[in-house]
C-alpha cells in the first residue's frame, strides 16, 4: 500500500459517518477531492497524503503524533500546518484569524493543500449557491456572508503569494500549469459567490 492509499484508509476511519454541512453528503468526499486536486498539482506523495489527511486533526480526532507514528514527521507537520487550533472559547472569527496568521508562515507545500481544500469547499458552496442563493450561508457556523467573504478573501491573498512562490521555485514535482489553473478557478468561484 502506497502512502496515499494508507492516508485514504486513515481518513475513511476518521471521517466515517460524518456529513457535509452543505448538501449533507458523506464528508469523506471532501478530503478525497482535496487529495485528488493536490495530486494534479504535485507528484510528491507526502503532500498528497497530507491533503487527504488535512482534516483528521481538526475534525477527525487525531493528533499530530498519531499521524507521525503512521507516516512520518513531514506528513504530520503539513497536516498540522493546515489545521485550525480547536479552542472552544474562541469565536469563529478568532479561530479563522489565528489560522490565517499561521498560514502566512507555513511552507508553500501547506499552501498547496489549502488551495486543494478551499477550492473543494468553494466548488461545493458554488453548486449550492446556484440553487439556494445567499441561503447557503445558513448551513455554516458563521452565517454572515460578509464574514465568509472576509475569510475566503484572506485565503485568496495568502494563496496569491504562495502561488507566486510555487511558480518561481525549482521543484520538478510541481505542475505549475495546474497550480495556476486551480488558483484561477478559486478566484473565479470566489468572485461568482461573493462579488
Contact map, one row per residue, 1 for C-alpha under 8 A:
111011000000000000000000000000000000000000000000000000000000000000000000000000000000000000000000000000000000000000000000000000000000000000000000000000000000000000000000000000000000000000000000000
111111000000000000000000000000000000000000000000000000000000000000000000000000000000000000000000000000000000000000000000000000000000000000000000000000000000000000000000000000000000000000000000000
111111100000000000000000000000000000000000001100100000000000000000000010000000000000000000000000000000000000000000000000000000000000000000000000000000000000000000000000000000000000000000000000000
011111110000000000000000000000000000000000001101100100000000000000000000000000000000000000000000000000000000000000000000000000000000000000000000000000000000000000000000000000000000000000000000000
111111111000000000000000000000000000000000000000100000000000000000000000000000000000000000000000000000000000000000000000000000000000000000000000000000000000000000000000000000000000000000000000000
111111111100000000000000000000000000000000000000100000000000000000000000000000000000000000000000000000000000000000000000000000000000000000000000000000000000000000000000000000000000000000000000000
001111111110000000000000000000000000000000000000110110000000000000000000000000000000000000000000000000000000000000000000000000000000000000000000000000000000000000000000000000000000000000000000000
000111111111000000000000000000010000000000000000100110000000000000000000000000000000000000000000000000000000000000000000000000000000000000000000000000000000000000000000000000000000000000000000000
000011111111100000000000000000000000000000000000000000000000000000000000000000000000000000000000000000000000000000000000000000000000000000000000000000000000000000000000000000000000000000000000000
000001111111110000000000000000000000000000000000000010000000000000000000000000000000000000000000000000000000000000000000000000000000000000000000000000000000000000000000000000000000000000000000000
000000111111111000000000000100100000000000000000000110010001000000000000000000000000000000000000000000000000000000000000000000000000000000000000000000000000000000000000000000000000000000000000000
000000011111111100000000000100000000000000000000000000000000000000000000000000000000000000000000000000000000000000000000000000000000000000000000000000000000000000000000000000000000000000000000000
000000001111111100000000000000000000000000000000000000000000000000000000000000000000000000000000000000000000000000000000000000000000000000000000000000000000000000000000000000000000000000000000000
000000000111111100000000000000000000000000000000000000010001110000000000000000000000000000000000000000000000000000000000000000000000000000000000000000000000000000000000000000000000000000000000000
000000000011111111000000001100000000000000000000000000010011000000000000000000000000000000000000000000000000000000000000000000000000000000000000000000000000000000000000000000000000000000000000000
000000000001111111000000011100000000000000000000000000000000000000000000000000000000000000000000000000000000000000000000000000000000000000000000000000000000000000000000000000000000000000000000000
000000000000001111100000011000000000000000000000000000000000000000000000000000000000000000000000000000000000000000000000000000000000000000000000000000000000000000000000000000000000000000000000000
000000000000001111110000011100000000000000000000000000000000000000000000000000000000000000000000000000000000000000000000000000000000000000000000000000000000000000000000000000000000000000000000000
000000000000000011111001111000000000000000000000000000000000000000000000000000000000000000000000000000000000000000000000000000000000000000000000000000000000000000000000000000000000000000000000000
000000000000000001111111111000000000000000000000000000000000000000000000000000000000000000000000000000000000000000000000000000000000000000000000000000000000000000000000000000000000000000000000000
000000000000000000111111000000000000000000000000000000000000000000000000000000000000000000000000000000000000000000000000000000000000000000110000000000000000000000000000000000000000000000000000000
000000000000000000011111100000000000000000000000000000000000000000000000000000000000000000000000000000000000000000000000000110010000000100100000000000000000000000000000000000000000000000000000000
000000000000000000011111100000000000000000000000000000000000000000000000000000000000000000000000000000000000000000000000000000010000000000000000000000000000000000000000000000000000000000000000000
000000000000000000111111110000000000000000000000000000000000000000000000000000000000000000000000000000000000000000000000000000000000000000000000000000000000000000000000000000000000000000000000000
000000000000000000110111111000000000000000000000000000000000000000000000000000000000000000000000000000000000000000000000000000000000000000000000000000000000000000000000000000000000000000000000000
000000000000000111110001111110000000000000000000000000000000000000000000000000000000000000000000000000000000000000000000000000000000000000000000000000000000000000000000000000000000000000000000000
000000000000001111110000111111100000000000000000000000000000000000000000000000000000000000000000000000000000000000000000000000000000000000000000000000000000000000000000000000000000000000000000000
000000000011001101000000011111110000000000000000000000000000000000000000000000000000000000000000000000000000000000000000000000000000000000000000000000000000000000000000000000000000000000000000000
000000000000000000000000011111111000000000000000000000000000000000000000000000000000000000000000000000000000000000000000000000000000000000000000000000000000000000000000000000000000000000000000000
000000000000000000000000001111111100000000000000000000000000000000000000000000000000000000000000000000000000000000001001100000000000000000000000000000000000000000000000000000000000000000000000000
000000000010000000000000001111111110000000000000001111100000000000000000000000000000000000000000000000000000000000001000000000000000000000000000000000000000000000000000000000000000000000000000000
000000010000000000000000000111111111000000000000000100000000000000000000000000000000000000000000000000000000000000000000000000000000000000000000000000000000000000000000000000000000000000000000000
000000000000000000000000000011111111100000000000000000000000000000000000000000000000000000000000000000000000000000010001000000000000000000000000000000000000000000000000000000000000000000000000000
000000000000000000000000000001111111110000000000001100000000000000000000000000000000000000000000000000000000000010011011000000000000000000000000000000000000000000000000000000000000000000000000000
000000000000000000000000000000111111111000000001111100000000000000000000000000000000000000000000000000000000000000010000000000000000000000000000000000000000000000000000000000000000000000000000000
000000000000000000000000000000011111111100000001000000000000000000000000000000000000000000000000000000000000000000000000000000000000000000000000000000000000000000000000000000000000000000000000000
000000000000000000000000000000001111111110000000000000000000000000000000000000000000000000000000000000000000000000010000000000000000000000000000000000000000000000000000000000000000000000000000000
000000000000000000000000000000000111111111000011001000000000000000000000000000000000000000000000000000000000000110010000000000000000000000000000000000000000000000000000000000000000000000000000000
000000000000000000000000000000000011111111110001000000000000000000000000000000000000000000000000000000000000000000000000000000000000000000000000000000000000000000000000000000000000000000000000000
000000000000000000000000000000000001111111100000000000000000000000000000000000000000000000000000000000000000000000000000000000000000000000000000000000000000000000000000000000100100000000000000000
000000000000000000000000000000000000111111100000000000000000000000000000000000000000000000000000000000000000000100000000000000000000000000000000000000000000000000000000000001110110000000000000000
000000000000000000000000000000000000011111110011000000000000000000000000000000000000000000000000000000000000000000000000000000000000000000000000000000000000000000000000000011100000000000000000000
000000000000000000000000000000000000001111111001000000000000000000000000000000000000000000000000000000000000000000000000000000000000000000000000000000000000000000000000000011000000000000000000000
000000000000000000000000000000000000001001111111000000000000000000000000000000000000000000000000000000000000000000000000000000000000000000000000000000000000000000000000000010000000000000000000000
001100000000000000000000000000000000000000111111100000000000000000000000000000000000000000000000000000000000000000000000000000000000000000000000000000000000000000000000000000000000000000000000000
001100000000000000000000000000000000000000011111110000000000000000000000011000000000000000000000000000000000000000000000000000000000000000000000000000000000000000000000000000000000000000000000000
000000000000000000000000000000000000010001011111111000000000000000000000001001000000000000000000000000000000110010000000000000000000000000000000000000000000000000000000000000000000000000000000000
000100000000000000000000000000000011011001111111111100000000000000000000000000000000000000000000000000000000000010000000000000000000000000000000000000000000000000000000000000000000000000000000000
001111110000000000000000000000000010000000001111111110000000000000000000001000000000000000000000000000000000000000000000000000000000000000000000000000000000000000000000000000000000000000000000000
000000100000000000000000000000000010000000000111111111000000000000000000001101100000000000000000000000000000000010000000000000000000000000000000000000000000000000000000000000000000000000000000000
000000000000000000000000000000100110010000000011111111000000000000000000000000100000000000000000000000000000000010011000000000000000000000000000000000000000000000000000000000000000000000000000000
000100110010000000000000000000110110000000000001111111100000000000000000000000000000000000000000000000000000000000000000000000000000000000000000000000000000000000000000000000000000000000000000000
000000110110000000000000000000100000000000000000111111110000000000000000000000100000000000000000000000000000000000000000000000000000000000000000000000000000000000000000000000000000000000000000000
000000000000000000000000000000100000000000000000011111111000000000000000000000110110000000000000000000000000000010000000000000000000000000000000000000000000000000000000000000000000000000000000000
000000000000000000000000000000100000000000000000000111111111000000000000000000100010000000000000000000000000000000000000000000000000000000000000000000000000000000000000000000000000000000000000000
000000000010011000000000000000000000000000000000000011111111111000000000000000000000000000000000000000000000000000000000000000000000000000000000000000000000000000000000000000000000000000000000000
000000000000000000000000000000000000000000000000000001111111111100000000000000110010000000000000000000000000000000000000000000000000000000000000000000000000000000000000000000000000000000000000000
000000000000000000000000000000000000000000000000000000111111110000000000000000000011110000000000000000000000000000000000000000000000000000000000000000000000000000000000000000000000000000000000000
000000000000001000000000000000000000000000000000000000111111100000000000000000000000000000000000000000000000000000000000000000000000000000000000000000000000000000000000000000000000000000000000000
000000000010011000000000000000000000000000000000000000111111110000000000000000000000000000000000000000000000000000000000000000000000000000000000000000000000000000000000000000000000000000000000000
000000000000010000000000000000000000000000000000000000011111111000000000000000000000000000000000000000000000000000000000000000000000000000000000000000000000000000000000000000000000000000000000000
000000000000010000000000000000000000000000000000000000011101111101100000000000000000000000000000000000000000000000000000000000000000000000000000000000000000000000000000000000000000000000000000000
000000000000000000000000000000000000000000000000000000011000111111100000000000000000000000000000000000000000000000000000000000000000000000000000000000000000000000000000000000000000000000000000000
000000000000000000000000000000000000000000000000000000001000011111110000000110110000000000000000000000000000000000000000000000000000000000000000000000000000000000000000000000000000000000000000000
000000000000000000000000000000000000000000000000000000000000001111111000000100000000000000000000000000000000000000000000000000000000000000000000000000000000000000000000000000000000000000000000000
000000000000000000000000000000000000000000000000000000000000011111111100000000000000000000000000000000000000000000000000000000000000000000000000000000000000000000000000000000000000000000000000000
000000000000000000000000000000000000000000000000000000000000011111111111001100000000000000000000000000000000000000000000000000000000000000000000000000000000000000000000000000000000000000000000000
000000000000000000000000000000000000000000000000000000000000000111111111111100000000000000000000000000000000000000000000000000000000000000000000000000000000000000000000000000000000000000000000000
000000000000000000000000000000000000000000000000000000000000000011111111000000000000000000000000000000000000000000000000000000000000000000000000000000000000000000000000000000000000000000000000000
000000000000000000000000000000000000000000000000000000000000000001111111000000000000000000000000000000000000000000000000000000000000000000000000000000000000000000000000000000000000000000000000000
001000000000000000000000000000000000000000000000000000000000000000111111101100000000000000000000000000000000000000000000000000000000000000000000000000000000000000000000000000000000000000000000000
000000000000000000000000000000000000000000000000000000000000000000111111111100000000000000000000000000000000000000000000000000000000000000000000000000000000000000000000000000000000000000000000000
000000000000000000000000000000000000000000000000000000000000000000010011111110000000000000000000000000000000000000000000000000000000000000000000000000000000000000000000000000000000000000000000000
000000000000000000000000000000000000000000000100000000000000000000010001111111000000000000000000000000000000000000000000000000000000000000000000000000000000000000000000000000000000000000000000000
000000000000000000000000000000000000000000000110110000000000000000110011111111100000000000000000000000000000000000000000000000000000000000000000000000000000000000000000000000000000000000000000000
000000000000000000000000000000000000000000000000010000000000000110110011111111110000000000000000000000000000000000000000000000000000000000000000000000000000000000000000000000000000000000000000000
000000000000000000000000000000000000000000000000000000000000000100000000111111111000000000000000000000000000000000000000000000000000000000000000000000000000000000000000000000000000000000000000000
000000000000000000000000000000000000000000000010010000000000000000000000011111111100000000000000000000000000110000000000000000000000000000000000000000000000000000000000000000000000000000000000000
000000000000000000000000000000000000000000000000011011101000000100000000001111111110000000000000000000000000010000000000000000000000000000000000000000000000000000000000000000000000000000000000000
000000000000000000000000000000000000000000000000000001001000000100000000000111111110000000000000000000000000000000000000000000000000000000000000000000000000000000000000000000000000000000000000000
000000000000000000000000000000000000000000000000000000000000000000000000000011111110000000000000000001100100010000000000000000000000000000000000000000000000000000000000000000000000000000000000000
000000000000000000000000000000000000000000000000000001000000000000000000000001111111000000000000001000100000010011000000000000000000000000000000000000000000000000000000000000000000000000000000000
000000000000000000000000000000000000000000000000000001101100000000000000000000111111100000000000001000000000000000000000000000000000000000000000000000000000000000000000000000000000000000000000000
000000000000000000000000000000000000000000000000000000000100000000000000000000000111110000000011011000000000000000000000000000000000000000000000000000000000000000000000000000000000000000000000000
000000000000000000000000000000000000000000000000000000000100000000000000000000000011111000000010011000000000000000000000000000000000000000000000000000000000000000000000000000000000000000000000000
000000000000000000000000000000000000000000000000000000000100000000000000000000000001111100000010000000000000000000000000000000000000000000000000000000000000000000000000000000000000000000000000000
000000000000000000000000000000000000000000000000000000000000000000000000000000000000111111000010000000000000000000000000000000000000000000000000000000000000000000000000000000000000000000000000000
000000000000000000000000000000000000000000000000000000000000000000000000000000000000011111100000000000000000000000000000000000000000000000000000000000000000000000000000000000000000000000000000000
000000000000000000000000000000000000000000000000000000000000000000000000000000000000001111100000000000000000000000000000000000000000000000000000000000000000000000000000000000000000000000000000000
000000000000000000000000000000000000000000000000000000000000000000000000000000000000001111111110000000000000000000000000000000000000000000000000000000000000000000000000000000000000000000000000000
000000000000000000000000000000000000000000000000000000000000000000000000000000000000000111111110000000000000000000000000000000000000000000000000000000000000000000000000000000000000000000000000000
000000000000000000000000000000000000000000000000000000000000000000000000000000000000000001111111000000000000000000000000000000000000000000001100000000000000000000000000000000000000000000000000000
000000000000000000000000000000000000000000000000000000000000000000000000000000000000000001111111100000000000000000000000000000000000000000000000001000000000000000000000000000000000000000000000000
000000000000000000000000000000000000000000000000000000000000000000000000000000000000000001111111110000000000000000000000000000000000000000000000000000000000000000000000000000000000000000000000000
000000000000000000000000000000000000000000000000000000000000000000000000000000000001111001111111111000000000000000000000000000000000000000000000000000000000000000000000000000000000000000000000000
000000000000000000000000000000000000000000000000000000000000000000000000000000000001000000011111111100000000000000000000000000000000000000000000000000100000000000000000000000000000000000000000000
000000000000000000000000000000000000000000000000000000000000000000000000000000000000000000001111111110000000000000000000000000000000000000000000000000000000000000000000000000000000000000000000000
000000000000000000000000000000000000000000000000000000000000000000000000000000000001100000000111111111000000000000000000000000000000000000000000000000000000000000000000000000000000000000000000000
000000000000000000000000000000000000000000000000000000000000000000000000000000000111100000000011111111100000000000000000000000000000000000000000000000000000000000000000000000000000000000000000000
000000000000000000000000000000000000000000000000000000000000000000000000000000000000000000000001111111110000000000000000000000000000000000000000000000000110000000000000000000000000000000000000000
000000000000000000000000000000000000000000000000000000000000000000000000000000000000000000000000111111111000000000000000000000000000000000000000000000000000000000000000000000000000000000000000000
000000000000000000000000000000000000000000000000000000000000000000000000000000001000000000000000011111111100000000000000000000000000000000000000000000000000000000000000000000000000000000000000000
000000000000000000000000000000000000000000000000000000000000000000000000000000001100000000000000001111111100011000000000000000000000000000000000000000000000010000000000000000000000000000000000000
000000000000000000000000000000000000000000000000000000000000000000000000000000000000000000000000000111111100000000000000000000000000000000000000000000000000010000000000000000000000000000000000000
000000000000000000000000000000000000000000000000000000000000000000000000000000000000000000000000000011111110000000000000000000000000000000000000000000000000000000000000000000000000000000000000000
000000000000000000000000000000000000000000000000000000000000000000000000000000001000000000000000000001111111011000000000000000000000000000000000000000000000000000000000000000000000000000000000000
000000000000000000000000000000000000000000000000000000000000000000000000000000000000000000000000000000001111111000000000000000000000000000000000000000000000000000000000000000000000000000000000000
000000000000000000000000000000000000000000000000000000000000000000000000000000000000000000000000000000000111111100000000000000000000000000000000000000000000000001101100000000000000000000000000000
000000000000000000000000000000000000000000000010000000000000000000000000000001000000000000000000000000000011111110000000000000000000000000000000000000000000000000000000000000000000000000000000000
000000000000000000000000000000000000000000000010000000000000000000000000000001101100000000000000000000100111111111000000000000000000000000000000000000000000000000000000000000000000000000000000000
000000000000000000000000000000000000000000000000000000000000000000000000000000000000000000000000000000100111111111100000000000000000000000000000000000000000011001000000000000000000000000000000000
000000000000000000000000000000000000010010000000000000000000000000000000000000000000000000000000000000000001111111110000000000000000000000000000000000000000000000000000000000000000000000000000000
000000000000000000000000000000000100010000000011011001000000000000000000000000000100000000000000000000000000111111111000000000000000000000000000000000000000000000000000000000000000000000000000000
000000000000000000000000000000000000000000000000000000000000000000000000000000000100000000000000000000000000011111111100000000000000000000000000000000000000000000000000000000000000000000000000000
000000000000000000000000000000000000000000000000000000000000000000000000000000000000000000000000000000000000001111111110000000000000000000000000000000000000001000000000000000000000011001000000000
000000000000000000000000000000001110110000000000001000000000000000000000000000000000000000000000000000000000000111111111000000000000000000000000000000000000000000000000000000000000000000000000000
000000000000000000000000000001100100000000000000001000000000000000000000000000000000000000000000000000000000000011111111100000000000000000000000000000000000000000000000000000000000000000000000000
000000000000000000000000000000000000000000000000000000000000000000000000000000000000000000000000000000000000000001111111110000000000000000000000000000000000000000000000000000000000000001000000000
000000000000000000000000000000000100000000000000000000000000000000000000000000000000000000000000000000000000000000111111111000000000000000000000000000000000000000000000000000000000010011000000000
000000000000000000000000000001001100000000000000000000000000000000000000000000000000000000000000000000000000000000011111111100000000000000000000000000000000000000000000000000000000000000000000000
000000000000000000000000000001000000000000000000000000000000000000000000000000000000000000000000000000000000000000001111111110000000000000000000000000000000000000000000000000000000000000000000000
000000000000000000000000000000000000000000000000000000000000000000000000000000000000000000000000000000000000000000000111111111000000000000000000000000000000000000000000000000000000000001001100000
000000000000000000000000000000000000000000000000000000000000000000000000000000000000000000000000000000000000000000000011111111100000000000000000000000000000000000000000000000000000000000001000000
000000000000000000000100000000000000000000000000000000000000000000000000000000000000000000000000000000000000000000000001111111110000000000000000000000000000000000000000000000000000000000000000000
000000000000000000000100000000000000000000000000000000000000000000000000000000000000000000000000000000000000000000000000111111111000000100000000000000000000000000000000000000000000000000000000000
000000000000000000000000000000000000000000000000000000000000000000000000000000000000000000000000000000000000000000000000011111111100000000000000000000000000000000000000000000000000000000001001100
000000000000000000000000000000000000000000000000000000000000000000000000000000000000000000000000000000000000000000000000001111111110000000000000000000000000000000000000000000000000000000000000000
000000000000000000000110000000000000000000000000000000000000000000000000000000000000000000000000000000000000000000000000000111111111100100000000000000000000000000000000000000000000000000000000000
000000000000000000000000000000000000000000000000000000000000000000000000000000000000000000000000000000000000000000000000000011111111111100000000000000000000000000000000000000000000000000000000100
000000000000000000000000000000000000000000000000000000000000000000000000000000000000000000000000000000000000000000000000000001111111100000000000000000000000000000000000000000000000000000000000000
000000000000000000000000000000000000000000000000000000000000000000000000000000000000000000000000000000000000000000000000000000111111100000000000000000000000000000000000000000000000000000000000000
000000000000000000000000000000000000000000000000000000000000000000000000000000000000000000000000000000000000000000000000000000011111111100000000000000000000000000000000000000000000000000000000000
000000000000000000000000000000000000000000000000000000000000000000000000000000000000000000000000000000000000000000000000000000011111111100000000000000000000000000000000000000000000000000000000000
000000000000000000000000000000000000000000000000000000000000000000000000000000000000000000000000000000000000000000000000000000001001111110000000100000000000000000000000000000000000000000000000000
000000000000000000000000000000000000000000000000000000000000000000000000000000000000000000000000000000000000000000000000000000001001111111100000000000000000000000000000000000000000000000000000000
000000000000000000000100000000000000000000000000000000000000000000000000000000000000000000000000000000000000000000000000000010011001111111100000000000000000000000000000000000000000000000000000000
000000000000000000000000000000000000000000000000000000000000000000000000000000000000000000000000000000000000000000000000000000000000011111110111100000000000000000000000000000000000000000000000000
000000000000000000000000000000000000000000000000000000000000000000000000000000000000000000000000000000000000000000000000000000000000001111111110000000000000000000000000000000000000000000000000000
000000000000000000001100000000000000000000000000000000000000000000000000000000000000000000000000000000000000000000000000000000000000001111111010000000000000000000000000000000000000000000000000000
000000000000000000001000000000000000000000000000000000000000000000000000000000000000000000000000000000000000000000000000000000000000000011111110000000000000000000000000000000000000000000000000000
000000000000000000000000000000000000000000000000000000000000000000000000000000000000000000010000000000000000000000000000000000000000000001111110000000000000000000000000000000000000000000000000000
000000000000000000000000000000000000000000000000000000000000000000000000000000000000000000010000000000000000000000000000000000000000000011011111001100000000000000000000000000000000000000000000000
000000000000000000000000000000000000000000000000000000000000000000000000000000000000000000000000000000000000000000000000000000000000000011111111101100000000000000000000000000000000000000000000000
000000000000000000000000000000000000000000000000000000000000000000000000000000000000000000000000000000000000000000000000000000000000000010000111111100000000000000000000000000000000000000000000000
000000000000000000000000000000000000000000000000000000000000000000000000000000000000000000000000000000000000000000000000000000000000010010000011111110000000000000000000000000000000000000000000010
000000000000000000000000000000000000000000000000000000000000000000000000000000000000000000000000000000000000000000000000000000000000000000000001111111000000000000000000000000000000000000000000000
000000000000000000000000000000000000000000000000000000000000000000000000000000000000000000001000000000000000000000000000000000000000000000000111111111100000000000000000000000000000000000000000000
000000000000000000000000000000000000000000000000000000000000000000000000000000000000000000000000000000000000000000000000000000000000000000000111111111110000000000000000000000000000000000000000000
000000000000000000000000000000000000000000000000000000000000000000000000000000000000000000000000000000000000000000000000000000000000000000000000111111111000000000000000000000000000000000000000010
000000000000000000000000000000000000000000000000000000000000000000000000000000000000000000000000000000000000000000000000000000000000000000000000011111111100000000000000000000000000000000000000000
000000000000000000000000000000000000000000000000000000000000000000000000000000000000000000000001000000000000000000000000000000000000000000000000001111111110000000000000000000000000000000000000000
000000000000000000000000000000000000000000000000000000000000000000000000000000000000000000000000000000000000000000000000000000000000000000000000000111111111000000000000000000000000000000000100000
000000000000000000000000000000000000000000000000000000000000000000000000000000000000000000000000000000000000000000000000000000000000000000000000000011111111100000000000000000000000000000000100000
000000000000000000000000000000000000000000000000000000000000000000000000000000000000000000000000000100000000000000000000000000000000000000000000000001111111110000000000000000000000000000000000000
000000000000000000000000000000000000000000000000000000000000000000000000000000000000000000000000000100000000000000000000000000000000000000000000000000111111111000000000000000000000000000000000000
000000000000000000000000000000000000000000000000000000000000000000000000000000000000000000000000000000000000000000000000000000000000000000000000000000011111111100000000000000000000000001100000000
000000000000000000000000000000000000000000000000000000000000000000000000000000000000000000000000000000000000000000000000000000000000000000000000000000001111111110000000000000000000000000000000000
000000000000000000000000000000000000000000000000000000000000000000000000000000000000000000000000000000110000001000000000000000000000000000000000000000000111111111000000000000000000000000000000000
000000000000000000000000000000000000000000000000000000000000000000000000000000000000000000000000000000000000001000100000000000000000000000000000000000000011111111100000000000000000001000000000000
000000000000000000000000000000000000000000000000000000000000000000000000000000000000000000000000000000000000000000000000000000000000000000000000000000000001111111110000000000000000001000000000000
000000000000000000000000000000000000000000000000000000000000000000000000000000000000000000000000000000000000000000000000000000000000000000000000000000000000111111111000000000000000000000000000000
000000000000000000000000000000000000000000000000000000000000000000000000000000000000000000000000000000000001001000000000000000000000000000000000000000000000011111111100000000000000000000000000000
000000000000000000000000000000000000000000000000000000000000000000000000000000000000000000000000000000000001000000000000000000000000000000000000000000000000001111111110000000000011001000000000000
000000000000000000000000000000000000000000000000000000000000000000000000000000000000000000000000000000000000000000000000000000000000000000000000000000000000000111111111000000000000000000000000000
000000000000000000000000000000000000000000000000000000000000000000000000000000000000000000000000000000000001000000000000000000000000000000000000000000000000000011111111100000000000000000000000000
000000000000000000000000000000000000000000000000000000000000000000000000000000000000000000000000000000000001000000000000000000000000000000000000000000000000000001111111100001010000000000000000000
000000000000000000000000000000000000000000000000000000000000000000000000000000000000000000000000000000000000000000000000000000000000000000000000000000000000000000111111100000010000000000000000000
000000000000000000000000000000000000000000000000000000000000000000000000000000000000000000000000000000000000000000000000000000000000000000000000000000000000000000011111110000000000000000000000000
000000000000000000000000000000000000000000000000000000000000000000000000000000000000000000000000000000000000000000000000000000000000000000000000000000000000000000001111111000000000000000000000000
000000000000000000000000000000000000000000000000000000000000000000000000000000000000000000000000000000000000000000000000000000000000000000000000000000000000000000000001111100000000000000000000000
000000000000000000000000000000000000000000000000000000000000000000000000000000000000000000000000000000000000000000000000000000000000000000000000000000000000000000000000111111000000000000000000000
000000000000000000000000000000000000000000000000000000000000000000000000000000000000000000000000000000000000000000000000000000000000000000000000000000000000000000000000011111100000000000000000000
000000000000000000000000000000000000000001110000000000000000000000000000000000000000000000000000000000000000000000000000000000000000000000000000000000000000000000000000001111100000000000000000000
000000000000000000000000000000000000000011100000000000000000000000000000000000000000000000000000000000000000000000000000000000000000000000000000000000000000000000000100001111110010000000000000000
000000000000000000000000000000000000000111000000000000000000000000000000000000000000000000000000000000000000000000000000000000000000000000000000000000000000000000000000000111111110000000000000000
000000000000000000000000000000000000000010000000000000000000000000000000000000000000000000000000000000000000000000000000000000000000000000000000000000000000000000000110000001111111000000000000000
000000000000000000000000000000000000000000000000000000000000000000000000000000000000000000000000000000000000000000000000000000000000000000000000000000000000000000000000000000111111100000000000000
000000000000000000000000000000000000000110000000000000000000000000000000000000000000000000000000000000000000000000000000000000000000000000000000000000000000000000000000000000111111110000000000000
000000000000000000000000000000000000000010000000000000000000000000000000000000000000000000000000000000000000000000000000000000000000000000000000000000000000000000100000000001111111111000000000000
000000000000000000000000000000000000000000000000000000000000000000000000000000000000000000000000000000000000000000000000000000000000000000000000000000000000000000100000000000011111111100000000000
000000000000000000000000000000000000000000000000000000000000000000000000000000000000000000000000000000000000000000000000000000000000000000000000000000000000000000000000000000001111111110000000000
000000000000000000000000000000000000000000000000000000000000000000000000000000000000000000000000000000000000000000100010000000000000000000000000000000000000000000000000000000000111111111000000000
000000000000000000000000000000000000000000000000000000000000000000000000000000000000000000000000000000000000000000100000000000000000000000000000000000000000001100100000000000000011111111100000000
000000000000000000000000000000000000000000000000000000000000000000000000000000000000000000000000000000000000000000000000000000000000000000000000000000000000000000000000000000000001111111110000000
000000000000000000000000000000000000000000000000000000000000000000000000000000000000000000000000000000000000000000000010000000000000000000000000000000000000000000000000000000000000111111111000000
000000000000000000000000000000000000000000000000000000000000000000000000000000000000000000000000000000000000000000100110010000000000000000000000000000000001000000000000000000000000011111111100000
000000000000000000000000000000000000000000000000000000000000000000000000000000000000000000000000000000000000000000000000000000000000000000000000000000000001000000000000000000000000001111111110000
000000000000000000000000000000000000000000000000000000000000000000000000000000000000000000000000000000000000000000000000000000000000000000000000000000000000000000000000000000000000000111111111000
000000000000000000000000000000000000000000000000000000000000000000000000000000000000000000000000000000000000000000000000011001000000000000000000000000000000000000000000000000000000000011111111100
000000000000000000000000000000000000000000000000000000000000000000000000000000000000000000000000000000000000000000000000010000000000000000000000000000011000000000000000000000000000000001111111111
000000000000000000000000000000000000000000000000000000000000000000000000000000000000000000000000000000000000000000000000000000000000000000000000000000000000000000000000000000000000000000111111111
000000000000000000000000000000000000000000000000000000000000000000000000000000000000000000000000000000000000000000000000000001000000000000000000000000000000000000000000000000000000000000011111111
000000000000000000000000000000000000000000000000000000000000000000000000000000000000000000000000000000000000000000000000000001001000000000000000000000000000000000000000000000000000000000001111111
000000000000000000000000000000000000000000000000000000000000000000000000000000000000000000000000000000000000000000000000000000000000000000000000100010000000000000000000000000000000000000000111111
000000000000000000000000000000000000000000000000000000000000000000000000000000000000000000000000000000000000000000000000000000000000000000000000000000000000000000000000000000000000000000000111111
